[in-house]
């Protein structure tokens, strides 16, 4: 269990994955140098495409930036609220908790992943779904060709929204794609982002009013 009250002492480690410039992304929690405890490493499965081929050939360590920290804390706080845990100035994080590990995957994807275009992947929005007021860190749903899929909003710029998928999308019938998997990034429009209850129930939320 780690207690966070100020700056988060987390690092990203980028390790060469292929000759094509891809690096695997791991989260590292450094341990105090005066101890014999090894640094804690959590593999994420996220691949980063380096713009510099020389950088992709060697291991690189980066500090978490403010966007990483902000998204991580928002998602952890939402998890605590869902579990009816009280909010405080310090955040206690269990790095063995599968939910926390999944949050780390989402943060890694947001920081290092490359967003796919959603052309042909989403069903056309006709305005019949209620407007979902969201922000960075919000959970949401996307109405895809293989049903409603959960996601997390990780970037918003005008009408463009980048989401991290929380479920696979079956795209075998779409020639432009091989597959879209959990923790891939998808670029969508504001009107495509729906309430998270859609993907939870696979149907219209009971509270939603179509108009």
N, C-alpha and C positions, 0 to 999 in steps of 0.2 A: 504494500500500500504506500503510495507517495502522496504527500500533502503539498499542495501548490498554493502559495500565498502571494507571490510576486512574479518575477520572470520565470518562465517555464524552462527548466534546464534540459531541453530536448534538442537533439541534433538529427539531421538527415544524413545518411551515408549512401552515396551513389557508387555502385560497383559495376564495372564493365560486364555487359550481358551478351553482346554480340559484336561482330565486326561492322555492323551496319550503323553503329553510333548509339545503340540503346544501352541504358544503364538501369539496373534494378535499384529500387528505392527501399531502404530500411530505416526504421526509426531507432535511434540510439539514445539511451539514458546513461550518461557518463557517471561513473562512481568516483568518489573522492580518491585522489592519487595516493593518499596515505593508507588506504585500505588495500587488501589483497583481493577484493571482490572485482570480478570482471564487469565491464560495461554490459548493460542489458540491451540486447538487440531484438527488435521485432521486425520480421520480414513482412512486406506489404503486398507483394505481387504486382505493384505498380511499376511500369516502365517509363523512363524519362528519355526523350530523344535529345541528345546533346547537339548543339549547333557547332561545337568544336570537336573534330574527330580526335584530337590529341587528348582532350579532357575525358573523352569516353573510354580511353585506354587505361586509365588509372583511377584508383579509388579517390573519391572526393567527399569531404565532410562539410556540411553547411549548418549554420544555426537556423532554428525556426525563425521565420520573420513574423511581423505583427499580424499579417493576414492568417498565417497558420495558427497562431496562438488564439486569435479572436474566434476563428471558426471552431477550433477544438473546444474552447470554453463554452461557446454557445451550445454545441451539441451535447457536451457533458451536463450542462445545466438543464437542458431539456430532458435528458435521461433521468436526472434526479427528480424533476417535477413530475414526470410520468410515474415514478416509483414512490411518489409522495414523501420524498426526502426533503428536509428543511434546507433552505438556502443560507449560505454563510459567506464570510469574507475569504475563507480558505476553501479549496476544493480538494477532497480526498479522492484519489484515483487508484483503482486496483488494476494494474496492467496485465493481470491474468483474466480479467473479466472479458468474455467474448464481445459484449457490447462496446467496451472501451477499445478493444482491438479493432473492431469494425469502424469506430469513429476515426481511429488513426489511419485506416485504409482510405476513408473518405477525404481526410485532410491531405494525405499524400497524393491522391488522385487530383484533387483541386489544385495542388501546387505544381505538379509535374506532368500530369496527363495532357494529352492532346484531344481536343473536342471534335467529335464526329458531327457532321451535319445531320439534321433530322429529316432531310428530304426523303419522302417515301416511307418513313418509319412510323409516322403519326397519322391517326385518322383526322380528317379535316374537322376543324372546330367550327360549329355553326352558330355559336352564341347561346346554345341551349343550356350550357352548364353555368352554375353560379361563379361569380368572380372570386378568385382566391387571393387574398391580400397576403403577400409573402415578402420575405427579405432574405438576405444571405444567412444561411443556416437553417432555413425553414424546410420542413418535410413537405413533400408534395406528391402528386401523381401525374403520370403522362398517359394519354389514351393512345396506345401503340397498336400496330397491326396485330399484335398477339395479346391484346388485352391491356387493362390498366396496370401500370408498373410504378412501384414506389421509387422516389428519388430524393435527393437533397439539393437545394439551390445553393450554389457556391460562388456565383458571380452574376451581377446584373449591370447592364449598361444600356440605357435607353430601352429599346424594345427587345434587345437580345438577352437571353438568360442561359447560363451554363449550369447544367445539373449533373450530379454524380448518380448513376443508376444504382439501385439497391437490389436489382433482380435482372436476370438475363432477358434479352429480347430475341425471340426466334425470328431470324431474318433469312432463313434458307431460301425463301421465294423471291428475295430481292438481290439481283445480281451484283449490285454495287458493293455489297457487304459480305464478309465471311461470317462474322458473328459479332454480336454486341453482348458483353458480359457485365456482371456485377462489378461496379467500381469503374466502368468506362464513363467517359464524359460525353454529354450530348448537348449540342447547341440548339435551343428552341426559341420560340417567341413567347412573350408574356401571356398571350391568350391561350397558349398550350398548357400552361401550368395550372393544374387543378388541385382541389383539396385532397389531402392525403387519405381521407376516408374512402375515396374511390378505389384505390388499390388494396386497401385493407379488406373491404367487403366484396370486391369484384363486382360491385353494383352501385347504383346511385345511393349516396348517403341518405339516411332517413331524415336528416335535418335539411337536406338540400331542396330548394324550390326551383324547378325549371321555369324559365321565362323566355 
